[in-house]
Amino acid sequence: MVQVKTDPRVVRTRKLIMDSFIKLSESKEFRDITVKDITTEAMINRATFYYHFEDIYDLLEKALSEVLLINLNSAEYEHKKLDEDVFNHLFKAVTNFQQSLSNRCHRGYEDTIAQIIRDQLEVVFNKMLKAQYGPEKEETLKTTAVMLSWGLYGASLEWKRNGTAPPEEFLNTAMPFLLHGLQFDLQK
């Protein structure tokens, strides 16, 4: 398999655009940010912006996905077993991500943000489940990953709405039930 190298200038320009967008989102609502604002902040032209992103919504999705991936640090979990520490870490990463968005481009884009969180969590859970149980039951593991991602996301919303306890404490109330449910036998 031939690995294609990415030009470092392309990577730097893409990061510059994302950083400019994030900086602008600290002082402006997403709906008020224009491509012109981003190109001015990044000191690039419109063609360069459109080389990297289809439009501002594509930039929003990719920037948020990248920030969440950094928070999740998914490579750390690829060979770990699903346990209390993993659930706590993932839950804390998601709640931290949601808190970081609360003053930025969150309003009006909850569905996009929810989809990004669930998709990224699904990838993490799927990799962990395959490592733990093997690829033989791929469809079962995929369904389980979907359910876990939606469940963890839903719990993070509940914490955000009503949470007075720290994220770990909030999640620990459900941990015995969650862990017991994971002790299933895939051999059946």
N, C-alpha and C positions, 0 to 999 in steps of 0.2 A: 504494500500500500504506500503510495507516494504522499508525503505530507507537504502541503503547500504552505510556504512561509508568507506571513503577512508583513507587508512593508511597515516598519516602525512609524513612518510618517502618517500612514492611514490610521494606525492605532492611536497616535497622539492627537490627531485632528478629531477623531471620534470622541475621545475622552474630553477634549477641549469643548466640544459642542455640548456634551452631557453636563460637564461642570458648569458651563455658562447657563444652561437651562436650570440646573439645580439652584444656582446662585439667584437667578431671576425669580424662581419660584418661592424664594424666601421673602421676597418683598411684593410679589404680585400673584394674584389668582391665576390658575392655569388658563382659564378662558380669556384672560387679558394679555397673555404672552403671545407675541407674534414671531413668525420666522425672522422678520426684520430685527426684532429685539435680540434674538439669539445670535444672528449673524453679526450684529453690531457689537454685542458683548464679547463674542468669540473672535472678532476681527477677521471674519472670513466672508466670502461672497455666497449668494444664494445657491449657486450651482454646487458649491462644496457641500452645503447643508443637504441638498437633495441627492447628492452622490451617496451620502451616508444614511439618510432617512427618507422615507416616502413622504412624510408630512409630520406635523407636530404631534399627532396622536401616536404615530410610530415611535417617535422620540420618547414620548411619555412612557409607553409600554416598555421599551428597551431600557430606558434609564431606571425605571422602577424595578424591573427584573434584575438588573445588574446590582442595584443597591441591596435588594433582598438576597441575592445569591451571596453577596459579601457577608451579610448578616448571618445567613444560614451556614455558610462555609461547608457546603454539601460534601466536598471531597473527604472531609473529616469523618463522615458517617458511613462511607461506602462499605466498610468491612466490620462495622459495629453491629451488635445485636440490639434490637428494640428493647429498651429497658427504661426505668424511671429517669435516669440521667439524660438519656437521649430525648425523651418526651419533654422534660423540663427545659433542656437547652433549646430545642426547636420552638417550644411555646414562648420562651423568653425572646428568642430572635424575632418571632412574628410580632409579639406585642411591642418590642422596641421599634421595629419597622413601622408599625401602625402609629406609634407615638411620634416618630420622626416626621410622619406625613401630616399630622394633625394641624400643623400651621402652614402647610404647603398646598399642594395641588390636590387635596383630598375631596373637597366638596364637589359634588356633581360627577365624580368619577369613581364612585364606590364599586360599581360593577367591574370596571377595568382592574382596579386594585385587587378586588376579591379574586378575580380570575388569575391574576399574576401570582398571588399568594398560594392559591390552591394548586395551580400547575407546578410551581416550584416545589411545594411540599410533596406532591404526588411523585415527582421524579426522585426526591430523596428517599421517600418511603419505599418506592418500587425497587431502587437499587439495594436498599438494606434488606428487604424481604427476599430478593433473589439471592443475595449473598448468604442469608440465613437459611433459606429453605431450598435453594437450587432453582434452576429455570424450568423444571419439569411441569410445574403447575402455573405457568405464566399468566393465564387468564384469571385464575383465582387470586394470585398475588397482585395483579393489576387492579382488580376490583377492591381488594383489601387496601391497597395504596390510595385509591380514590376515596374510600370511606374514611380512612385515617386523615387524609388531607382536609376533607370537608369538615370532619369532626374537630380537628385541631383549630382550623380557621373559625368555625362556629364558636368554639370555646373562647377564642381570642376576642371575638366580637362581644360575647357576653361579659368577659372580663372588662373590656373597654367601656361598655355601657354601665355596668354596675360594680366594677372592681374597686374595692377599697383596700383589699389585701394585695401584697406583691404577687406578681405572676406565678412564681413557684408555689406559694402558699395556696393560691386559687386552684391550681392544677392538682396539687397534692390531695385535695378532698376527693377527687375522682380516680386517683391513681390505682387504688386496690382493684376497682372494677375494670379499669382499662387494662391493667396487667393480667388479670385473670382471663379476660376475653382474648388475650393474645396467646394463651397457652393451648391453642387448638392443634389438632393432629391433621396434618395435610396428607397422611397416608390413606385416609378413608376414601 
